[in-house]
Amino acid sequence: MKTLRFSPSLAVVAGWLVALASLAGYAGAPQAAAYRSLLVGTRTGSVLVDPPPEP
């Protein structure tokens, strides 16, 4: 019977997601859109899912 262990890399990814989310909260509209697309990208495994809209 295998036990589930919390991997260190998962903790690092979770920390980055929290940091990016807080940065997006303080940033302006274009920066927040860029952070959000990066956030979605890191969660799905690719770096950028969709590029941020042009200003």
N, C-alpha and C positions, 0 to 999 in steps of 0.2 A: 504494500500500500504506500503510494507516494504521498509525501506531504507537500503542500503548496508553500513555496518560499518567495518572499518579496525580493526580487532581484535589485541590485544596486543601480543598474542602468535604468530600470523602470522608475526608481526614485529620482534619478537625475532628470529624466524626461518630464516627470510630474512637476519637479521644481521649475524647469524651464517654462512649462505651460502656465504655471501660476505667475511667474515673473513676466511673461509676455502679456498675460491677461491684465495684470496691474499696470504695465506700461501702456497698453492699449486704452485703459481707462483714463489715463492722464494725457494721452496724446490728442492731437487734433483729428479732424475727420479723415484726411488722406492717410495720415500715419496709422490711425486706428484701423482703416480698411486694410492696409498693408500688413499690420500685425495680425489681424483676424485671418487673412488668407494664409499667413505663415503658420498660425495656430492650427488651422484646419489641415494644412500640409503636414505638419509634424505629427498630428494625430493619425492621419491616414497613411503615413510612411513616405510620401513624396514631399519635396521641399515647398514647391508652390503649386497649388491646385489651380487657382486662377490668378492672373496678375491683378494688382490693384488698379482701379479705374484711373484714367488720365485726369489730372486736375484741370 
